[in-house]
Amino acid sequence: MLDAEPRAALRDWIAARLGAPDLALAEISPLSGGAIQENWRLRCVIGDRARDFVLRKDAAATIASSRTREQEFRLIEAAHRAGVRVPEPVGFCADAGVIGAPFALMGLVPGVGLGPRIVKEAGLGGDRTRLAEELGRQLARIHTILPTGGAPPDLAFLGGPDPDPARAEIRALRASLDGIGATRPAIEWGLRWAERHALPCPAPALVHRDFRTGNYMVDADGLTAILDWEFAGWGDPAQDLGWFCAACWRFGRPDLEAGGIAPRAAFYQGYRQAGGTVDPARVAYWEVMAHLRWAVIALEQGFRHVSGRETSLELALTGRMAAELERAVLRMTAPDAWSA
């Protein structure tokens, strides 16, 4: 995947980072998954021991709402310090001269992360009720990272929390639509509904903003890591609860409201056990917002293809998912449906 010169430069950077001058870069291969960024698997040999890492860099085209790789890496470092189960953050390289772009290096976590496969194969993740409870506990741990007294120095790029995170999200979604020149009346309807029903946020915290089945990894026994922090920032903790439980992320199991793997009650129980508070009305609002946001992201993904910057059948098909999400938004925001 790399010519000899950048491969040697990468080896030297990793060796210096790990303090292992005898390190050999034995293998580089692409990793599947990751719809927005590019991931490589690296196998390094130090003495008689092999270690596997993941290198994460920008894809040829990305979407406007995605954070930089350095910002994402700092978020993973903060989560790691808070005891969240994330890949080991090894280091960040800002020097594009090494492999042609900045990149983050993290420890490789074993397991399966593909959402439809996790939902379909009941043997993955161990006991599903316990898995949902553990995911709730992990999410509550993320929400212990607070902006109180100002952001931690390494998270200063987040700035201060918006006093009205729901309306801030609505503004961001409208800006994303404008950025790709999309005219979608159903989404505009949903965003106007969201404005009229927006709820204040009494206690902002760090929210993952993509906490769902497909962005965590499991093995046969249970959870191994929480992945994909590129959208994280200060916000309403209920946003993460709503995103995880949204019908659009259940992968064909609408009866299992907690990410297609378990009843919602199990997820809530784990969240409460770790100190989190659940407001069902607030979560329901953010489930509507989840469909709106995923519809906009799907359109952005499709635009990456039609713009010619990154031709991809997967991106093109993702863009076509927006219509299904719009239909769900219209059903969820009909006056009779909401009052019911």
C-alpha positions in Angstrom: 0.0 0.0 0.0 3.0 2.3 0.4 6.1 2.8 -1.7 9.5 2.0 -0.1 10.2 5.6 1.0 7.0 6.4 2.9 6.9 2.8 4.3 10.4 3.4 5.7 9.3 6.8 7.1 6.3 5.2 8.7 8.4 2.5 10.3 10.8 5.1 11.7 7.9 7.2 13.1 6.4 4.1 14.9 9.8 3.0 16.1 10.4 6.4 17.6 7.0 6.6 19.2 7.3 3.2 20.8 11.0 3.6 21.7 11.7 0.4 19.7 14.6 1.0 17.3 14.6 -2.6 16.2 10.9 -2.5 15.1 10.1 -4.0 11.7 7.0 -3.1 9.7 6.0 -6.5 8.5 2.6 -5.9 7.0 0.2 -3.2 5.8 -3.3 -4.0 4.7 -6.6 -2.2 4.3 -9.4 -2.7 6.9 -13.0 -3.0 5.9 -15.6 -0.8 7.7 -15.3 2.9 8.3 -17.7 4.6 5.9 -16.0 8.0 6.2 -12.3 7.5 7.1 -9.6 5.2 5.8 -8.2 2.5 8.1 -5.1 0.3 7.7 -4.0 -2.6 9.7 -0.3 -2.6 10.5 1.7 -5.6 11.9 4.9 -4.6 13.6 7.6 -7.0 14.9 9.6 -5.9 17.9 12.2 -8.5 18.8 10.4 -11.8 18.8 6.9 -10.3 19.4 4.4 -9.1 16.9 2.0 -6.2 17.6 -1.0 -5.1 15.5 -2.1 -1.5 15.1 -4.7 0.5 13.2 -3.6 3.6 11.2 -6.5 6.0 10.6 -6.3 8.8 8.1 -8.6 10.9 5.9 -10.3 9.2 3.0 -10.1 10.9 -0.4 -13.3 12.8 0.4 -15.0 13.3 3.7 -18.1 15.1 5.1 -18.2 18.6 6.6 -19.4 17.5 10.0 -16.5 15.1 10.6 -13.7 16.2 12.9 -10.1 16.1 11.9 -8.1 13.0 12.7 -6.1 14.9 15.4 -9.3 16.1 17.1 -10.7 12.5 16.9 -7.5 11.2 18.4 -7.6 13.7 21.3 -11.2 12.6 22.0 -10.2 9.0 22.2 -7.4 9.9 24.6 -9.9 11.7 26.8 -12.2 8.7 26.7 -9.4 6.3 27.5 -8.4 8.4 30.6 -12.1 8.3 31.7 -12.0 4.5 31.6 -14.1 4.1 28.5 -13.3 0.9 26.6 -11.6 2.3 23.5 -8.6 1.3 21.4 -5.3 2.2 23.0 -4.3 5.7 21.6 -0.7 5.2 20.6 0.1 8.5 18.9 -0.8 11.1 16.3 1.4 12.2 13.5 0.7 15.7 12.1 3.6 15.5 9.5 2.0 14.8 6.2 5.4 14.1 4.8 5.5 10.6 6.4 2.8 8.9 4.4 1.2 11.8 2.6 -1.4 12.8 5.2 -1.7 13.2 9.0 -2.7 10.0 10.7 -3.6 8.5 14.1 -2.1 5.2 15.4 -4.1 3.0 17.8 -3.9 -0.5 19.1 -5.8 -3.1 17.1 -8.9 -4.4 19.0 -10.1 -7.9 18.2 -13.7 -8.5 17.4 -16.5 -7.8 14.9 -17.9 -4.3 14.3 -20.3 -4.7 11.3 -23.7 -3.8 12.6 -25.9 -6.1 10.5 -23.7 -9.1 11.4 -23.7 -8.3 15.1 -27.5 -8.1 15.0 -27.9 -11.3 12.9 -25.4 -13.6 14.6 -26.7 -14.1 18.1 -23.4 -15.8 19.2 -21.6 -12.5 18.9 -21.3 -10.3 22.0 -22.2 -13.0 24.5 -25.4 -12.6 26.4 -27.3 -9.8 24.6 -29.0 -8.4 27.7 -25.6 -8.1 29.5 -24.1 -6.6 26.3 -26.8 -3.9 26.2 -26.3 -3.2 29.9 -22.5 -2.8 29.4 -23.0 -0.5 26.5 -25.2 1.6 28.7 -22.5 1.7 31.4 -19.9 2.7 28.8 -22.1 5.5 27.6 -22.7 6.8 31.1 -18.9 6.8 31.5 -18.5 8.9 28.4 -21.0 11.4 29.8 -18.9 11.9 32.9 -16.5 14.0 30.8 -17.8 17.5 31.4 -17.1 21.0 30.2 -17.5 22.4 33.8 -15.0 25.1 34.4 -13.9 25.0 30.8 -12.9 22.2 28.5 -9.8 20.1 29.4 -6.7 21.6 27.7 -6.5 18.8 25.1 -10.2 19.3 24.2 -10.0 23.1 23.9 -10.8 22.8 20.2 -14.4 21.9 21.3 -14.9 25.3 22.7 -17.7 25.8 25.2 -21.0 23.9 25.1 -23.9 25.5 23.1 -26.6 26.7 25.5 -29.2 25.2 23.2 -27.7 22.0 21.7 -30.9 20.9 20.0 -31.2 24.1 17.9 -27.4 24.1 17.3 -27.8 20.6 15.8 -30.7 21.9 13.6 -28.5 24.8 12.4 -25.7 22.4 11.6 -28.0 20.1 9.6 -29.3 23.0 7.6 -25.8 24.1 6.9 -24.9 20.6 5.7 -27.8 20.5 3.4 -26.9 24.0 2.0 -23.3 22.9 1.6 -24.2 20.1 -0.8 -27.1 22.1 -2.4 -29.7 19.6 -1.4 -33.4 20.6 -1.4 -35.4 18.1 0.6 -38.9 19.2 1.7 -39.4 16.3 4.1 -36.2 17.0 5.9 -37.1 20.7 6.1 -40.4 19.7 7.6 -38.7 17.5 10.2 -36.2 20.3 11.1 -39.0 22.8 11.6 -40.8 20.2 13.8 -37.6 19.8 15.8 -37.3 23.6 16.3 -40.9 23.8 17.6 -40.3 20.8 20.0 -36.7 21.5 21.1 -35.9 20.8 24.7 -33.4 22.6 26.8 -30.3 20.8 28.0 -29.9 21.1 31.8 -26.4 19.4 32.0 -24.2 19.2 28.8 -21.6 16.6 28.6 -19.3 15.0 26.1 -21.5 13.1 23.6 -20.2 10.5 21.2 -22.9 11.4 18.5 -22.5 8.1 16.7 -23.0 5.6 19.5 -24.7 2.7 17.8 -24.5 -0.9 16.7 -21.8 -0.8 14.0 -19.6 1.5 16.0 -18.6 -0.9 18.7 -16.8 -4.2 18.5 -17.6 -7.5 20.1 -16.2 -10.9 20.4 -17.8 -14.2 21.5 -17.8 -13.0 25.1 -18.9 -9.3 24.9 -17.8 -5.8 24.2 -14.2 -5.1 23.2 -14.2 -1.4 22.2 -16.2 1.7 21.3 -15.1 3.1 17.9 -15.5 6.1 15.6 -15.3 9.3 17.6 -15.2 11.7 14.7 -18.5 13.5 15.5 -18.1 13.8 19.3 -18.5 17.1 21.1 -20.4 18.8 23.9 -24.1 18.3 23.9 -27.2 16.7 25.4 -26.5 13.2 26.8 -30.0 12.2 25.6 -28.8 12.6 22.1 -26.6 9.5 22.4 -29.4 7.5 24.0 -31.8 8.5 21.2 -29.2 7.7 18.5 -28.5 4.2 19.9 -32.2 3.4 20.2 -33.4 4.9 16.9 -35.2 2.5 14.7 -32.9 3.3 11.8 -30.0 1.6 13.7 -31.7 -1.7 14.5 -30.7 -3.5 11.3 -33.9 -5.4 10.7 -34.8 -6.0 14.4 -37.4 -3.3 15.2 -38.5 -5.3 18.2 -35.1 -4.9 19.9 -35.1 -1.2 20.5 -31.6 -1.1 22.0 -29.6 -1.1 18.8 -31.2 -4.3 17.4 -29.6 -6.4 20.2 -31.8 -6.2 23.3 -34.8 -4.5 24.9 -34.5 -0.8 25.6 -34.8 -1.5 29.3 -31.5 -3.4 29.5 -29.6 -0.5 27.9 -31.3 2.0 30.2 -30.6 -0.2 33.2 -26.8 -0.2 32.5 -26.8 3.5 31.9 -28.6 4.2 35.2 -26.3 1.7 37.1 -23.3 3.9 36.1 -25.0 7.1 37.2 -26.8 8.2 34.1 -30.3 9.7 34.1 -32.9 8.8 31.5 -35.7 11.1 30.5 -37.9 9.1 28.1 -39.5 12.3 26.5 -36.0 13.7 25.8 -34.8 10.4 24.3 -37.9 10.2 22.1 -37.1 13.7 20.7 -33.6 12.7 19.9 -34.7 9.6 18.2 -36.5 11.9 15.7 -33.4 13.9 15.4 -31.4 10.8 14.8 -33.4 10.0 11.6 -33.0 13.6 10.5 -29.3 13.6 11.1 -28.7 10.2 9.4 -30.7 11.4 6.4 -28.5 14.4 6.0 -25.3 12.3 6.5 -26.6 9.8 3.9 -27.1 12.7 1.4 -23.6 13.9 2.2 -22.2 10.4 1.6 -24.0 10.3 -1.7 -22.7 13.7 -2.7 -19.1 12.4 -2.2 -19.8 10.0 -5.0 -21.8 12.3 -7.4 -19.2 15.1 -6.9 -16.6 12.8 -8.5 -14.2 13.2 -5.6 -14.6 9.6 -4.5 -16.6 7.3 -6.8 -18.0 4.5 -4.8 -21.1 2.2 -5.2 -21.4 2.1 -1.4 -21.5 5.9 -1.1 -24.0 6.1 -4.0 -26.3 3.6 -2.4 -26.0 5.3 1.0 -27.3 8.5 -0.6 -30.4 6.7 -1.7 -31.3 5.7 1.9 -32.4 9.3 2.6 -35.8 8.7 1.1 -36.6 5.9 3.6 -35.4 8.0 6.5 -37.5 10.9 5.3 -40.6 8.7 5.3 -39.8 7.6 8.9 -39.4 11.3 9.9 -42.8 12.2 8.4 -44.5 9.3 10.3 -42.8 10.2 13.6 -43.7 13.9 13.4 -47.3 13.6 12.3 -49.5 15.2 14.9 -51.4 12.1 15.8 -48.2 10.0 16.0 -46.4 12.4 18.3 -49.4 13.0 20.6 -49.9 9.2 20.8 
